[in-house]
Amino acid sequence: MRLVLISGAGLVLWVIGSATMVASLVGTRRPRGPSSRWVILLDRAWRGTGRTARVRRRHRVLLASGLVAGLLAWLFTGLPAAGALVAVAVPGAPWLFQVGRAEREAIERVEAVGEWARRLKDVSVTGVGLQQAIVISAATAPTVIADEVRDLSVRLHAGVDAREALHRFADTIGDPVCDQVVAALILHLSDRGDRLGEVLTSIAGAATAEVATRREVDAKRTQSRFGVRFLTVTTVGTLAYGAIRPEYMAPYGTPFGEIVIVVLGGLFVGILVWTRSMSQPERAPRFLRPPGPDPSRSADQP
């Protein structure tokens, strides 16, 4: 049975590799149409939603490791359902176990944005222009957002429109507090007012209050997050026990038994995801949107 599974897996990999090689060498002349919703979702699931390339690369490594582990579990136990559960558990366990990490990182970004706003205000009052002040602030930006501020400075140096560069910076941070700072900077680009320092100081003060509130809420969610971690460890332990004790999985060797595994595993994963969602605060909506096409231009104009 295992020899048949290994042969089948090898045949599938050979077909995929051959098709990929032919497509890369020959290519296609068929125009690329709009991607379907499922293609977009799968692409997003594969690429991940991490803020940095390193986080997205780690996400893809976990997914690939899950597929390999699932295939090995299938070959070892002879149960496709067990392989599917292992394939989900490998990338899912870190995601569940690190519950709260994203919120803590978001709090640190808000705090860093407030600190950057204060430093930007200190530089702007020396009489330099706004764009030059942003470039200077990149050298002393808080560590948490240093890469984002440095990228903003590089775009401004490269001649990218300041409004577009600021919008990209806000999209990278992805927080309404940063939207407030960027909105104030964009307005200053157009009206050149002399109260930018006061506005930045006010936003920085509001950011400090926002950080204190979020940390208080984050501390109150500690118990529910401990429950998520406890259930995650229990799940991983159960799967590991089943992997090293084939007789434990023997009752599920029938088609009905595999259906039971899928149903119970799906329900348990659903409970874990639901519990995790309850331990996460609702994400505050952003109000800043990327600049769109000029509505004064008609659709038939070039």
Summary of the structure (lengths in Angstrom):
residues: 302
radius of gyration: 25.5
end to end distance: 63.7
largest distance: 77.6
contacts: 807
relative contact order: 0.10
helix: 78%
strand: 0%
